[in-house]
Amino acid sequence: MSDPLLQRLRRRLSARLAKPRRLFVTAAGGEFEAWCRDQPGTAVELIVSARAWHELVCEPGLPLPDLDAVQAYAEQQFAHYFGSAAQRFAMAPWQLGVGAGMSAGASALHGLDLAALRAQAEASQVRLHAVRPAWAAWLGSLPAATRAGSGRAVWHEEGVAVLIQLDRGRVTGLQSRRVTSLADLGADAPLAVGTPDTDFAPQPGPATPQPDVLPRSGRSPLAWPLAATGALVLATAAWSAAESHRALEAAREARDRVVALRSKPSAKVAAPSARRQAAAQPAENRAATEARALLGMPWEPLLTRVETAGAEAKPIAWLGMDASAGRGELRLEGLTPDKLLALQLSEQLGTTPGWGQVVLSRFSNAETGLVGQRFEINARVKTGGGS
């Protein structure tokens, strides 16, 4: 396990499977890099200070059918108020409800560099699960009765407060104010007050805005099963490497014994045994070579491509994956309600650079307890050392 490549792969897979921890970061964000160094191979949801955001609540009745429409509208509004600087904002649209009861808005991250945050996480193999405003994470942690009420909730940090106007659970207003204390907000008692030392654990109850600046297209429900498959690959590679190491050590010991025997009169009797040991070593070396090749495969782009292709074919459910790095072969198993979807998936993977000879090799009824039809896709893929 001391191999740096193996260590990085283990941390990356561990991060994919880890439950995200929540970390409050200030507008400076300097604490995040240190946290990543101390927590490699984990996942994190960043709860970012109100000082790093601009907020917008859309006017009721606007024709905003989905999040893309909300984001486009928000980008226009922020560009109007902040000019060219708004082009650097990372946008997090949100939308709740439908029809007349719909509310929508957007949070614009201006105080932190999202690319730098992602680079800091990547350097320590930390999975950045979400980056959201502190007020939104706090609102989702309130009791259901409070969230469903009408009135004003206040998120308060040193020198700044976010006033959240609720109307029977709908967020109808967001306003940031500079304050020296809560007394600056007036005499009206708020429904609730949150601070950075609050527990951000989500609570059941009415839905609340969950703006997140990470790209929506980058998330896939297949990440967990494929990460589990990757963990099996890692375990197999580690086992193969350990077995190969033990075999090589045994071969070295046998070689040393042969060398010692050659200095004695019986060395001629021992020589055939030495030749047999030497003949056996290539098989042991092949196991070690395969283990190293598995560790050297470009797992992240490979798994990402499989995730993306499967996500576009929503009824696809992955069951497993086998890989032979030495031969550059990959076998995928999955379930689908329709053979056509599996054929289309096979064709789509066949157009991916680095993939070749993609064939739907098996299609049969699923076993008892599984819904759909089972299929297998075989492919040749380029490894780190070629195809």
Buried (B, 14 or more C-beta within 10 A) or exposed (E): EEBEEBBBBBBBBBBBBBEBEBBBBBBEBEEBBEBBEEBBBBBBBBBBBBBBBBBBBBEEEEEBEEBEBBBEBBBEBBBEEBEEEBEEBBBBBBBBEEEEEBBBBBBBBBBBBBEEBBEBBBEBBBBBBBBBBBBBBBBBBBEEEBBBBEBBBBBBBEEBBBBBBBEEBBBBBBEBBEBEEEEEBEEEEBBBBBEBEBEBEEEEBBEBBBBBBBEEEEEBEBBEBBBBBBBEBBEBBBEBBEBBBEBBEBBEEBBEBBEEBEEEEEBEEBEEEBEEBEEBBEEBBEBBBBBBBBBBBBBEEBBBBBBBBBBEBEBBBBBBBBBEBBEBBBBBBBBBBEEEBBBBBBEBBBEBEBBEEBEBEEEEEBEEEEEBBBBBBBBBBBBEEEE
